[in-house]
Amino acid sequence: MEQPDQNDAGATAAFGADLIVKPTSDSHFAWIRTRLAADSTLMGWMRLATTLIGFGFTIVQFFDRFEAMSNVRPARYPMMPHYLGLALIFSGVLGLLIAIRQYVSFVAYLQSEQFRPLAASANLPLNRPALAIAICMALIGAVAFVTVMLRLT
């Protein structure tokens, strides 16, 4: 990819519209690496969200069982573990939803018309397993959030 001349009449103010894409093997493999980096980033967000959701749910469960034990002094703030667990679960789900939104818009940009010569062989619409798992994780986190929230009432 190289920058066009300043007098290029086809250049617009849109993001990336000033790029000229030349379909070479180097640029095709660079496109593939960029696409795989987007998947890797989404999977990193999924790991973080899974950790936050799981840890938040574990805190709630641990302190519920801890209060039921004998010879344990009652907590000064008995609802604090529930609030902390809800905050962790919520932050995991919110972070994952933001990551999903960014991933979808970035992949759409990579598959836009200006990159069509580079993405011709990798333009399968169902080739996004990381996105499907991320959506499932967001739903699981939402169910965990609602479950903990309902236990408060």
N, C-alpha and C positions, 0 to 999 in steps of 0.2 A: 504494500500500500504506500502510496506517495501522495504528497500534497500537490494540489493543482496550482496553476498560476493564479496570481491575484486578479487577472482580467477574465477569469473563467465565468462565462455567462450562466452556466448551469448551477453554480454554487448558490446555496440558500443559507439562511441563518439557522436551519434546523441542526440538531445535534448529529454529528457525523456525516452531514450531507456534503461536506467539502472533501470527502475522501474519494480517491479513485482506486478501485479494487482491480488488481490484475491477477487473473487466475493462474498462479504458478503452484508447483508442488509445495514450495516453502510457505506461501500464504495459505494454502489449503490446510497444511498441517498446523500452522499457527492458529487458524480458525478452530480446528479440532481441539487443540490444547486449551484454547479459551473456553470452548464449550464444556470440556471436561473440568476445567477450573471452576466454572459456575456450578456444576454438579457437586464438586468437592466442597465448595463453600456452603451449599445447601445442606450437605451431609454433616458438616461441622456444626451448623446451626441446629440440626436435628439432634446431634449428640448433646449439645448444651441444653436444649429444651427437654430432652429425656432426663438429663441429670436434675434439672430444676424441678420438673414435675414429680419425679420419683422421690427426690429429697423432701419436697414439700409434703407429699402424701405420707412419707415415712415419719416426719416430725409429728404430724397429727396423730398417726396411729401409735407411735411410741409414747407420747405423753398421755394419750387416753388410757393405755394399759398401765403406765407408770402411776397414775392417780388411783387405779384400782388395786394396787399392791398394798399389803398391810405394812405397818411400821414406816410409812412414808409421810413426811410432813406435808400438809396441803400447800399448794402453790400460792404465792402472793397474788399473782395475776393468772388465774386458771384459763382464761380465754386466749392468752398471748400465743401459745403454740398453734392454735387454730388460725389466728390472724397471720402469723408468720408462714404457716403452711399454705394458706390461701394466696399470700403475696408471692411466694415462690412458684406455685402452680400457675398463677396468672401471668407472671413475668415470663415463664417458659412458653406458655401458649401465645402470648402477645409477640414475643421475639420470633417464634416460629411463623406466625401469620405475616409478620413484616418480611421475614426472609423468603417466604413463599411468594409474596407479591413482587419483591425485587427480582427473584429468580425468573418468574414468568415474564416480566417486562424485559429483562436482559436477554432471555432466550428468544423472545419475539424480535428484539432488535437484531440479534445475530442471524435470525432467519428472514430478515427484511429483504426487500428487493435489491438493495445495493450489495448485499453479500450473497445473493443467489448463485453467482458463478462458483463461489467457494463452498457453499452448503448444499450443492445439488444432490450429492449422494447421501447426505446425512439429514435429510429433511423429513424424517418419518415422524408423524404427529404422535404416535403411541410410544415413542422411544424415550420415555421419561419416568423410569421406575422410582427415582429419588423423589420426584414430585408426588407421586401416588403415596409413597410411604410417609412423606412429610404431612400430607393432608390427613392421613389416618392418625398420625401422632397428634396433630392438632385436635382432632375429634376426641381421641383418648384423653388428652389433657383437659378438654372442656368437660368431659364426663367426670373426671376426677375432681375438677373444680366444683361442679354442681353437687357431687356426692359429699364433699367436705362442707359445702355451704348448707346443704340440707341437714346435716348433723348438728349445725349450730342452732337450729330452731327447734 
